[in-house]
């Protein structure tokens, strides 16, 4: 995976981690209208992040499938 793609994926995973913590706080506490709306927004963002991660993985897979066989074999050599 390219450095830029790795960085992008890492940032998305960090964002998911923060959202998970916020969701835990939401589930444990009282739920005002504002908190409920923020929770729903996080759920939508979660879906967007998962799609973005799938897109990055798909781009990586497409590139690896389109490389010459010799390049693929070099990766498996010690």
PDB file of N, CA, C and O in Angstrom:
ATOM      1  N   UNK A   1       0.862  -1.168   0.000  1.00  0.00           N
ATOM      2  CA  UNK A   1       0.000   0.000   0.000  1.00  0.00           C
ATOM      3  C   UNK A   1       0.900   1.219   0.000  1.00  0.00           C
ATOM      4  O   UNK A   1       1.908   1.256   0.706  1.00  0.00           O
ATOM      5  N   UNK A   2       0.542   2.203  -0.779  1.00  0.00           N
ATOM      6  CA  UNK A   2       1.336   3.412  -0.847  1.00  0.00           C
ATOM      7  C   UNK A   2       1.303   4.173   0.464  1.00  0.00           C
ATOM      8  O   UNK A   2       0.381   4.020   1.265  1.00  0.00           O
ATOM      9  N   UNK A   3       2.319   4.992   0.671  1.00  0.00           N
ATOM     10  CA  UNK A   3       2.418   5.757   1.902  1.00  0.00           C
ATOM     11  C   UNK A   3       1.194   6.653   2.104  1.00  0.00           C
ATOM     12  O   UNK A   3       0.671   6.759   3.214  1.00  0.00           O
ATOM     13  N   UNK A   4       0.744   7.291   1.028  1.00  0.00           N
ATOM     14  CA  UNK A   4      -0.424   8.170   1.133  1.00  0.00           C
ATOM     15  C   UNK A   4      -1.669   7.365   1.508  1.00  0.00           C
ATOM     16  O   UNK A   4      -2.470   7.804   2.334  1.00  0.00           O
ATOM     17  N   UNK A   5      -1.831   6.194   0.904  1.00  0.00           N
ATOM     18  CA  UNK A   5      -2.993   5.357   1.226  1.00  0.00           C
ATOM     19  C   UNK A   5      -2.911   4.845   2.660  1.00  0.00           C
ATOM     20  O   UNK A   5      -3.923   4.775   3.357  1.00  0.00           O
ATOM     21  N   UNK A   6      -1.713   4.488   3.096  1.00  0.00           N
ATOM     22  CA  UNK A   6      -1.537   4.026   4.476  1.00  0.00           C
ATOM     23  C   UNK A   6      -1.903   5.134   5.457  1.00  0.00           C
ATOM     24  O   UNK A   6      -2.593   4.897   6.448  1.00  0.00           O
ATOM     25  N   UNK A   7      -1.436   6.334   5.172  1.00  0.00           N
ATOM     26  CA  UNK A   7      -1.730   7.476   6.038  1.00  0.00           C
ATOM     27  C   UNK A   7      -3.234   7.763   6.052  1.00  0.00           C
ATOM     28  O   UNK A   7      -3.811   8.028   7.107  1.00  0.00           O
ATOM     29  N   UNK A   8      -3.857   7.709   4.889  1.00  0.00           N
ATOM     30  CA  UNK A   8      -5.300   7.950   4.794  1.00  0.00           C
ATOM     31  C   UNK A   8      -6.075   6.920   5.611  1.00  0.00           C
ATOM     32  O   UNK A   8      -6.983   7.270   6.365  1.00  0.00           O
ATOM     33  N   UNK A   9      -5.712   5.656   5.458  1.00  0.00           N
ATOM     34  CA  UNK A   9      -6.391   4.594   6.197  1.00  0.00           C
ATOM     35  C   UNK A   9      -6.179   4.748   7.697  1.00  0.00           C
ATOM     36  O   UNK A   9      -7.114   4.580   8.480  1.00  0.00           O
ATOM     37  N   UNK A  10      -4.951   5.068   8.099  1.00  0.00           N
ATOM     38  CA  UNK A  10      -4.659   5.258   9.513  1.00  0.00           C
ATOM     39  C   UNK A  10      -5.489   6.398  10.098  1.00  0.00           C
ATOM     40  O   UNK A  10      -6.032   6.270  11.196  1.00  0.00           O
ATOM     41  N   UNK A  11      -5.591   7.504   9.377  1.00  0.00           N
ATOM     42  CA  UNK A  11      -6.396   8.632   9.855  1.00  0.00           C
ATOM     43  C   UNK A  11      -7.871   8.261   9.983  1.00  0.00           C
ATOM     44  O   UNK A  11      -8.533   8.663  10.940  1.00  0.00           O
ATOM     45  N   UNK A  12      -8.385   7.499   9.026  1.00  0.00           N
ATOM     46  CA  UNK A  12      -9.779   7.060   9.095  1.00  0.00           C
ATOM     47  C   UNK A  12     -10.002   6.139  10.297  1.00  0.00           C
ATOM     48  O   UNK A  12     -11.020   6.242  10.983  1.00  0.00           O
ATOM     49  N   UNK A  13      -9.059   5.251  10.545  1.00  0.00           N
ATOM     50  CA  UNK A  13      -9.181   4.340  11.692  1.00  0.00           C
ATOM     51  C   UNK A  13      -9.113   5.107  13.012  1.00  0.00           C
ATOM     52  O   UNK A  13      -9.813   4.769  13.966  1.00  0.00           O
ATOM     53  N   UNK A  14      -8.274   6.134  13.065  1.00  0.00           N
ATOM     54  CA  UNK A  14      -8.211   6.975  14.269  1.00  0.00           C
ATOM     55  C   UNK A  14      -9.548   7.669  14.501  1.00  0.00           C
ATOM     56  O   UNK A  14     -10.032   7.752  15.630  1.00  0.00           O
ATOM     57  N   UNK A  15     -10.135   8.165  13.420  1.00  0.00           N
ATOM     58  CA  UNK A  15     -11.428   8.836  13.538  1.00  0.00           C
ATOM     59  C   UNK A  15     -12.492   7.855  14.040  1.00  0.00           C
ATOM     60  O   UNK A  15     -13.325   8.212  14.873  1.00  0.00           O
ATOM     61  N   UNK A  16     -12.461   6.627  13.532  1.00  0.00           N
ATOM     62  CA  UNK A  16     -13.413   5.611  14.005  1.00  0.00           C
ATOM     63  C   UNK A  16     -13.233   5.348  15.500  1.00  0.00           C
ATOM     64  O   UNK A  16     -14.208   5.170  16.230  1.00  0.00           O
ATOM     65  N   UNK A  17     -11.989   5.326  15.942  1.00  0.00           N
ATOM     66  CA  UNK A  17     -11.715   5.081  17.358  1.00  0.00           C
ATOM     67  C   UNK A  17     -12.293   6.185  18.238  1.00  0.00           C
ATOM     68  O   UNK A  17     -12.898   5.905  19.273  1.00  0.00           O
ATOM     69  N   UNK A  18     -12.111   7.425  17.832  1.00  0.00           N
ATOM     70  CA  UNK A  18     -12.660   8.555  18.585  1.00  0.00           C
ATOM     71  C   UNK A  18     -14.185   8.481  18.612  1.00  0.00           C
ATOM     72  O   UNK A  18     -14.812   8.696  19.649  1.00  0.00           O
ATOM     73  N   UNK A  19     -14.767   8.173  17.458  1.00  0.00           N
ATOM     74  CA  UNK A  19     -16.234   8.084  17.391  1.00  0.00           C
ATOM     75  C   UNK A  19     -16.746   6.949  18.277  1.00  0.00           C
ATOM     76  O   UNK A  19     -17.808   7.076  18.888  1.00  0.00           O
ATOM     77  N   UNK A  20     -16.012   5.853  18.354  1.00  0.00           N
ATOM     78  CA  UNK A  20     -16.425   4.731  19.210  1.00  0.00           C
ATOM     79  C   UNK A  20     -16.460   5.174  20.675  1.00  0.00           C
ATOM     80  O   UNK A  20     -17.388   4.836  21.410  1.00  0.00           O
ATOM     81  N   UNK A  21     -15.441   5.931  21.090  1.00  0.00           N
ATOM     82  CA  UNK A  21     -15.425   6.442  22.460  1.00  0.00           C
ATOM     83  C   UNK A  21     -16.616   7.367  22.723  1.00  0.00           C
ATOM     84  O   UNK A  21     -17.266   7.271  23.764  1.00  0.00           O
ATOM     85  N   UNK A  22     -16.893   8.259  21.777  1.00  0.00           N
ATOM     86  CA  UNK A  22     -18.024   9.174  21.928  1.00  0.00           C
ATOM     87  C   UNK A  22     -19.346   8.414  21.964  1.00  0.00           C
ATOM     88  O   UNK A  22     -20.245   8.765  22.728  1.00  0.00           O
ATOM     89  N   UNK A  23     -19.466   7.380  21.146  1.00  0.00           N
ATOM     90  CA  UNK A  23     -20.692   6.579  21.148  1.00  0.00           C
ATOM     91  C   UNK A  23     -20.880   5.876  22.488  1.00  0.00           C
ATOM     92  O   UNK A  23     -21.999   5.759  22.986  1.00  0.00           O
ATOM     93  N   UNK A  24     -19.773   5.410  23.065  1.00  0.00           N
ATOM     94  CA  UNK A  24     -19.850   4.774  24.382  1.00  0.00           C
ATOM     95  C   UNK A  24     -20.338   5.734  25.440  1.00  0.00           C
ATOM     96  O   UNK A  24     -21.153   5.368  26.286  1.00  0.00           O
ATOM     97  N   UNK A  25     -19.843   6.969  25.401  1.00  0.00           N
ATOM     98  CA  UNK A  25     -20.300   7.993  26.341  1.00  0.00           C
ATOM     99  C   UNK A  25     -21.779   8.294  26.125  1.00  0.00           C
ATOM    100  O   UNK A  25     -22.526   8.465  27.088  1.00  0.00           O
ATOM    101  N   UNK A  26     -22.198   8.358  24.878  1.00  0.00           N
ATOM    102  CA  UNK A  26     -23.597   8.632  24.550  1.00  0.00           C
ATOM    103  C   UNK A  26     -24.497   7.530  25.098  1.00  0.00           C
ATOM    104  O   UNK A  26     -25.530   7.806  25.709  1.00  0.00           O
ATOM    105  N   UNK A  27     -24.099   6.293  24.876  1.00  0.00           N
ATOM    106  CA  UNK A  27     -24.926   5.161  25.307  1.00  0.00           C
ATOM    107  C   UNK A  27     -25.025   5.079  26.827  1.00  0.00           C
ATOM    108  O   UNK A  27     -26.026   4.600  27.359  1.00  0.00           O
ATOM    109  N   UNK A  28     -23.989   5.547  27.532  1.00  0.00           N
ATOM    110  CA  UNK A  28     -23.987   5.467  28.993  1.00  0.00           C
ATOM    111  C   UNK A  28     -24.713   6.640  29.654  1.00  0.00           C
ATOM    112  O   UNK A  28     -25.144   6.534  30.802  1.00  0.00           O
ATOM    113  N   UNK A  29     -24.850   7.755  28.935  1.00  0.00           N
ATOM    114  CA  UNK A  29     -25.408   8.956  29.554  1.00  0.00           C
ATOM    115  C   UNK A  29     -26.829   9.244  29.153  1.00  0.00           C
ATOM    116  O   UNK A  29     -27.494   8.459  28.477  1.00  0.00           O
ATOM    117  N   UNK A  30     -27.276  10.419  29.604  1.00  0.00           N
ATOM    118  CA  UNK A  30     -28.593  10.888  29.200  1.00  0.00           C
ATOM    119  C   UNK A  30     -28.525  11.348  27.748  1.00  0.00           C
ATOM    120  O   UNK A  30     -27.459  11.712  27.253  1.00  0.00           O
ATOM    121  N   UNK A  31     -29.638  11.328  27.091  1.00  0.00           N
ATOM    122  CA  UNK A  31     -29.662  11.595  25.662  1.00  0.00           C
ATOM    123  C   UNK A  31     -30.512  12.817  25.348  1.00  0.00           C
ATOM    124  O   UNK A  31     -31.735  12.732  25.233  1.00  0.00           O
ATOM    125  N   UNK A  32     -29.839  13.954  25.212  1.00  0.00           N
ATOM    126  CA  UNK A  32     -30.551  15.161  24.812  1.00  0.00           C
ATOM    127  C   UNK A  32     -30.738  15.110  23.296  1.00  0.00           C
ATOM    128  O   UNK A  32     -30.159  14.266  22.612  1.00  0.00           O
ATOM    129  N   UNK A  33     -31.552  16.022  22.792  1.00  0.00           N
ATOM    130  CA  UNK A  33     -31.768  16.092  21.343  1.00  0.00           C
ATOM    131  C   UNK A  33     -30.466  16.373  20.597  1.00  0.00           C
ATOM    132  O   UNK A  33     -30.209  15.797  19.540  1.00  0.00           O
ATOM    133  N   UNK A  34     -29.654  17.258  21.151  1.00  0.00           N
ATOM    134  CA  UNK A  34     -28.376  17.602  20.517  1.00  0.00           C
ATOM    135  C   UNK A  34     -27.453  16.381  20.501  1.00  0.00           C
ATOM    136  O   UNK A  34     -26.810  16.104  19.488  1.00  0.00           O
ATOM    137  N   UNK A  35     -27.386  15.659  21.606  1.00  0.00           N
ATOM    138  CA  UNK A  35     -26.544  14.459  21.671  1.00  0.00           C
ATOM    139  C   UNK A  35     -27.049  13.371  20.728  1.00  0.00           C
ATOM    140  O   UNK A  35     -26.260  12.663  20.103  1.00  0.00           O
ATOM    141  N   UNK A  36     -28.344  13.249  20.636  1.00  0.00           N
ATOM    142  CA  UNK A  36     -28.933  12.264  19.735  1.00  0.00           C
ATOM    143  C   UNK A  36     -28.608  12.599  18.274  1.00  0.00           C
ATOM    144  O   UNK A  36     -28.298  11.712  17.479  1.00  0.00           O
ATOM    145  N   UNK A  37     -28.683  13.882  17.939  1.00  0.00           N
ATOM    146  CA  UNK A  37     -28.358  14.308  16.584  1.00  0.00           C
ATOM    147  C   UNK A  37     -26.871  14.077  16.279  1.00  0.00           C
ATOM    148  O   UNK A  37     -26.524  13.645  15.180  1.00  0.00           O
ATOM    149  N   UNK A  38     -26.009  14.360  17.236  1.00  0.00           N
ATOM    150  CA  UNK A  38     -24.574  14.126  17.057  1.00  0.00           C
ATOM    151  C   UNK A  38     -24.302  12.633  16.870  1.00  0.00           C
ATOM    152  O   UNK A  38     -23.463  12.247  16.056  1.00  0.00           O
ATOM    153  N   UNK A  39     -25.012  11.804  17.623  1.00  0.00           N
ATOM    154  CA  UNK A  39     -24.866  10.355  17.498  1.00  0.00           C
ATOM    155  C   UNK A  39     -25.261   9.893  16.089  1.00  0.00           C
ATOM    156  O   UNK A  39     -24.554   9.096  15.471  1.00  0.00           O
ATOM    157  N   UNK A  40     -26.379  10.392  15.595  1.00  0.00           N
ATOM    158  CA  UNK A  40     -26.822  10.014  14.253  1.00  0.00           C
ATOM    159  C   UNK A  40     -25.830  10.482  13.185  1.00  0.00           C
ATOM    160  O   UNK A  40     -25.584   9.785  12.200  1.00  0.00           O
ATOM    161  N   UNK A  41     -25.268  11.672  13.399  1.00  0.00           N
ATOM    162  CA  UNK A  41     -24.252  12.182  12.477  1.00  0.00           C
ATOM    163  C   UNK A  41     -23.022  11.278  12.499  1.00  0.00           C
ATOM    164  O   UNK A  41     -22.446  10.989  11.449  1.00  0.00           O
ATOM    165  N   UNK A  42     -22.616  10.828  13.687  1.00  0.00           N
ATOM    166  CA  UNK A  42     -21.467   9.907  13.786  1.00  0.00           C
ATOM    167  C   UNK A  42     -21.756   8.590  13.089  1.00  0.00           C
ATOM    168  O   UNK A  42     -20.863   8.011  12.469  1.00  0.00           O
ATOM    169  N   UNK A  43     -22.982   8.108  13.178  1.00  0.00           N
ATOM    170  CA  UNK A  43     -23.326   6.858  12.501  1.00  0.00           C
ATOM    171  C   UNK A  43     -23.196   7.014  10.984  1.00  0.00           C
ATOM    172  O   UNK A  43     -22.703   6.117  10.300  1.00  0.00           O
ATOM    173  N   UNK A  44     -23.638   8.151  10.470  1.00  0.00           N
ATOM    174  CA  UNK A  44     -23.495   8.417   9.038  1.00  0.00           C
ATOM    175  C   UNK A  44     -22.025   8.518   8.662  1.00  0.00           C
ATOM    176  O   UNK A  44     -21.604   7.966   7.645  1.00  0.00           O
ATOM    177  N   UNK A  45     -21.244   9.216   9.471  1.00  0.00           N
ATOM    178  CA  UNK A  45     -19.812   9.354   9.196  1.00  0.00           C
ATOM    179  C   UNK A  45     -19.125   7.988   9.253  1.00  0.00           C
ATOM    180  O   UNK A  45     -18.213   7.722   8.470  1.00  0.00           O
ATOM    181  N   UNK A  46     -19.551   7.131  10.163  1.00  0.00           N
ATOM    182  CA  UNK A  46     -19.005   5.773  10.265  1.00  0.00           C
ATOM    183  C   UNK A  46     -19.193   5.031   8.946  1.00  0.00           C
ATOM    184  O   UNK A  46     -18.273   4.382   8.448  1.00  0.00           O
ATOM    185  N   UNK A  47     -20.394   5.134   8.392  1.00  0.00           N
ATOM    186  CA  UNK A  47     -20.663   4.476   7.107  1.00  0.00           C
ATOM    187  C   UNK A  47     -19.764   5.049   6.005  1.00  0.00           C
ATOM    188  O   UNK A  47     -19.238   4.308   5.174  1.00  0.00           O
ATOM    189  N   UNK A  48     -19.595   6.376   6.009  1.00  0.00           N
ATOM    190  CA  UNK A  48     -18.739   7.013   5.004  1.00  0.00           C
ATOM    191  C   UNK A  48     -17.288   6.550   5.139  1.00  0.00           C
ATOM    192  O   UNK A  48     -16.615   6.298   4.139  1.00  0.00           O
ATOM    193  N   UNK A  49     -16.818   6.441   6.365  1.00  0.00           N
ATOM    194  CA  UNK A  49     -15.437   5.992   6.594  1.00  0.00           C
ATOM    195  C   UNK A  49     -15.254   4.557   6.127  1.00  0.00           C
ATOM    196  O   UNK A  49     -14.241   4.227   5.512  1.00  0.00           O
ATOM    197  N   UNK A  50     -16.216   3.713   6.412  1.00  0.00           N
ATOM    198  CA  UNK A  50     -16.097   2.313   5.992  1.00  0.00           C
ATOM    199  C   UNK A  50     -16.044   2.217   4.470  1.00  0.00           C
ATOM    200  O   UNK A  50     -15.295   1.407   3.924  1.00  0.00           O
ATOM    201  N   UNK A  51     -16.830   3.031   3.790  1.00  0.00           N
ATOM    202  CA  UNK A  51     -16.792   3.052   2.324  1.00  0.00           C
ATOM    203  C   UNK A  51     -15.437   3.563   1.824  1.00  0.00           C
ATOM    204  O   UNK A  51     -14.890   3.038   0.855  1.00  0.00           O
ATOM    205  N   UNK A  52     -14.905   4.585   2.488  1.00  0.00           N
ATOM    206  CA  UNK A  52     -13.604   5.130   2.089  1.00  0.00           C
ATOM    207  C   UNK A  52     -12.502   4.095   2.267  1.00  0.00           C
ATOM    208  O   UNK A  52     -11.614   3.986   1.421  1.00  0.00           O
ATOM    209  N   UNK A  53     -12.547   3.339   3.350  1.00  0.00           N
ATOM    210  CA  UNK A  53     -11.554   2.292   3.586  1.00  0.00           C
ATOM    211  C   UNK A  53     -11.670   1.211   2.512  1.00  0.00           C
ATOM    212  O   UNK A  53     -10.661   0.717   2.009  1.00  0.00           O
ATOM    213  N   UNK A  54     -12.893   0.850   2.170  1.00  0.00           N
ATOM    214  CA  UNK A  54     -13.088  -0.138   1.100  1.00  0.00           C
ATOM    215  C   UNK A  54     -12.535   0.373  -0.221  1.00  0.00           C
ATOM    216  O   UNK A  54     -11.949  -0.392  -0.987  1.00  0.00           O
ATOM    217  N   UNK A  55     -12.718   1.662  -0.495  1.00  0.00           N
ATOM    218  CA  UNK A  55     -12.204   2.255  -1.739  1.00  0.00           C
ATOM    219  C   UNK A  55     -10.683   2.202  -1.776  1.00  0.00           C
ATOM    220  O   UNK A  55     -10.098   1.857  -2.803  1.00  0.00           O
ATOM    221  N   UNK A  56     -10.045   2.539  -0.673  1.00  0.00           N
ATOM    222  CA  UNK A  56      -8.580   2.487  -0.610  1.00  0.00           C
ATOM    223  C   UNK A  56      -8.104   1.057  -0.826  1.00  0.00           C
ATOM    224  O   UNK A  56      -7.156   0.825  -1.577  1.00  0.00           O
ATOM    225  N   UNK A  57      -8.748   0.105  -0.180  1.00  0.00           N
ATOM    226  CA  UNK A  57      -8.358  -1.295  -0.336  1.00  0.00           C
ATOM    227  C   UNK A  57      -8.564  -1.768  -1.776  1.00  0.00           C
ATOM    228  O   UNK A  57      -7.752  -2.524  -2.308  1.00  0.00           O
ATOM    229  N   UNK A  58      -9.633  -1.325  -2.389  1.00  0.00           N
ATOM    230  CA  UNK A  58      -9.917  -1.710  -3.766  1.00  0.00           C
ATOM    231  C   UNK A  58      -8.868  -1.147  -4.720  1.00  0.00           C
ATOM    232  O   UNK A  58      -8.424  -1.836  -5.639  1.00  0.00           O
ATOM    233  N   UNK A  59      -8.474   0.106  -4.499  1.00  0.00           N
ATOM    234  CA  UNK A  59      -7.425   0.710  -5.338  1.00  0.00           C
ATOM    235  C   UNK A  59      -6.124  -0.070  -5.207  1.00  0.00           C
ATOM    236  O   UNK A  59      -5.431  -0.312  -6.195  1.00  0.00           O
ATOM    237  N   UNK A  60      -5.805  -0.455  -3.993  1.00  0.00           N
ATOM    238  CA  UNK A  60      -4.576  -1.219  -3.766  1.00  0.00           C
ATOM    239  C   UNK A  60      -4.652  -2.562  -4.475  1.00  0.00           C
ATOM    240  O   UNK A  60      -3.693  -2.985  -5.120  1.00  0.00           O
ATOM    241  N   UNK A  61      -5.782  -3.223  -4.356  1.00  0.00           N
ATOM    242  CA  UNK A  61      -5.955  -4.524  -4.994  1.00  0.00           C
ATOM    243  C   UNK A  61      -5.859  -4.393  -6.513  1.00  0.00           C
ATOM    244  O   UNK A  61      -5.208  -5.205  -7.169  1.00  0.00           O
ATOM    245  N   UNK A  62      -6.503  -3.378  -7.064  1.00  0.00           N
ATOM    246  CA  UNK A  62      -6.461  -3.162  -8.512  1.00  0.00           C
ATOM    247  C   UNK A  62      -5.029  -2.951  -8.999  1.00  0.00           C
ATOM    248  O   UNK A  62      -4.627  -3.497 -10.026  1.00  0.00           O
ATOM    249  N   UNK A  63      -4.272  -2.161  -8.256  1.00  0.00           N
ATOM    250  CA  UNK A  63      -2.882  -1.915  -8.655  1.00  0.00           C
ATOM    251  C   UNK A  63      -2.050  -3.183  -8.576  1.00  0.00           C
ATOM    252  O   UNK A  63      -1.234  -3.440  -9.461  1.00  0.00           O
ATOM    253  N   UNK A  64      -2.241  -3.978  -7.533  1.00  0.00           N
ATOM    254  CA  UNK A  64      -1.433  -5.186  -7.390  1.00  0.00           C
ATOM    255  C   UNK A  64      -1.792  -6.216  -8.456  1.00  0.00           C
ATOM    256  O   UNK A  64      -0.925  -6.977  -8.887  1.00  0.00           O
ATOM    257  N   UNK A  65      -3.044  -6.255  -8.888  1.00  0.00           N
ATOM    258  CA  UNK A  65      -3.449  -7.198  -9.928  1.00  0.00           C
ATOM    259  C   UNK A  65      -2.945  -6.769 -11.300  1.00  0.00           C
ATOM    260  O   UNK A  65      -2.792  -7.605 -12.191  1.00  0.00           O
ATOM    261  N   UNK A  66      -2.687  -5.488 -11.479  1.00  0.00           N
ATOM    262  CA  UNK A  66      -2.248  -4.979 -12.773  1.00  0.00           C
ATOM    263  C   UNK A  66      -0.729  -4.911 -12.915  1.00  0.00           C
ATOM    264  O   UNK A  66      -0.226  -4.542 -13.976  1.00  0.00           O
ATOM    265  N   UNK A  67       0.005  -5.263 -11.862  1.00  0.00           N
ATOM    266  CA  UNK A  67       1.460  -5.256 -11.965  1.00  0.00           C
ATOM    267  C   UNK A  67       1.935  -6.483 -12.721  1.00  0.00           C
ATOM    268  O   UNK A  67       1.255  -7.510 -12.731  1.00  0.00           O
ATOM    269  N   UNK A  68       3.105  -6.386 -13.359  1.00  0.00           N
ATOM    270  CA  UNK A  68       3.668  -7.559 -14.035  1.00  0.00           C
ATOM    271  C   UNK A  68       3.956  -8.671 -13.030  1.00  0.00           C
ATOM    272  O   UNK A  68       4.214  -8.407 -11.856  1.00  0.00           O
ATOM    273  N   UNK A  69       3.910  -9.890 -13.493  1.00  0.00           N
ATOM    274  CA  UNK A  69       4.120 -11.053 -12.629  1.00  0.00           C
ATOM    275  C   UNK A  69       5.471 -10.988 -11.934  1.00  0.00           C
ATOM    276  O   UNK A  69       5.567 -11.361 -10.765  1.00  0.00           O
ATOM    277  N   UNK A  70       6.522 -10.524 -12.615  1.00  0.00           N
ATOM    278  CA  UNK A  70       7.844 -10.448 -12.011  1.00  0.00           C
ATOM    279  C   UNK A  70       7.840  -9.585 -10.755  1.00  0.00           C
ATOM    280  O   UNK A  70       8.487  -9.928  -9.765  1.00  0.00           O
ATOM    281  N   UNK A  71       7.118  -8.470 -10.787  1.00  0.00           N
ATOM    282  CA  UNK A  71       7.040  -7.601  -9.621  1.00  0.00           C
ATOM    283  C   UNK A  71       6.357  -8.308  -8.459  1.00  0.00           C
ATOM    284  O   UNK A  71       6.769  -8.132  -7.312  1.00  0.00           O
ATOM    285  N   UNK A  72       5.342  -9.089  -8.720  1.00  0.00           N
ATOM    286  CA  UNK A  72       4.626  -9.801  -7.672  1.00  0.00           C
ATOM    287  C   UNK A  72       5.526 -10.852  -7.051  1.00  0.00           C
ATOM    288  O   UNK A  72       5.495 -11.050  -5.836  1.00  0.00           O
ATOM    289  N   UNK A  73       6.322 -11.525  -7.854  1.00  0.00           N
ATOM    290  CA  UNK A  73       7.199 -12.579  -7.344  1.00  0.00           C
ATOM    291  C   UNK A  73       8.284 -11.994  -6.453  1.00  0.00           C
ATOM    292  O   UNK A  73       8.676 -12.634  -5.478  1.00  0.00           O
ATOM    293  N   UNK A  74       8.780 -10.802  -6.755  1.00  0.00           N
ATOM    294  CA  UNK A  74       9.806 -10.176  -5.948  1.00  0.00           C
ATOM    295  C   UNK A  74       9.323  -9.906  -4.537  1.00  0.00           C
ATOM    296  O   UNK A  74      10.117  -9.971  -3.598  1.00  0.00           O
ATOM    297  N   UNK A  75       8.061  -9.610  -4.361  1.00  0.00           N
ATOM    298  CA  UNK A  75       7.522  -9.357  -3.043  1.00  0.00           C
ATOM    299  C   UNK A  75       7.585 -10.588  -2.148  1.00  0.00           C
ATOM    300  O   UNK A  75       7.754 -10.464  -0.935  1.00  0.00           O
ATOM    301  N   UNK A  76       7.453 -11.753  -2.726  1.00  0.00           N
ATOM    302  CA  UNK A  76       7.417 -12.968  -1.918  1.00  0.00           C
ATOM    303  C   UNK A  76       8.813 -13.508  -1.622  1.00  0.00           C
ATOM    304  O   UNK A  76       8.956 -14.455  -0.848  1.00  0.00           O
ATOM    305  N   UNK A  77       9.846 -12.916  -2.230  1.00  0.00           N
ATOM    306  CA  UNK A  77      11.215 -13.362  -1.963  1.00  0.00           C
ATOM    307  C   UNK A  77      11.697 -12.778  -0.652  1.00  0.00           C
ATOM    308  O   UNK A  77      11.353 -11.650  -0.298  1.00  0.00           O
ATOM    309  N   UNK A  78      12.508 -13.561   0.076  1.00  0.00           N
ATOM    310  CA  UNK A  78      13.048 -13.061   1.351  1.00  0.00           C
ATOM    311  C   UNK A  78      14.046 -11.944   1.181  1.00  0.00           C
ATOM    312  O   UNK A  78      14.576 -11.435   2.169  1.00  0.00           O
TER     313      UNK A  78
END
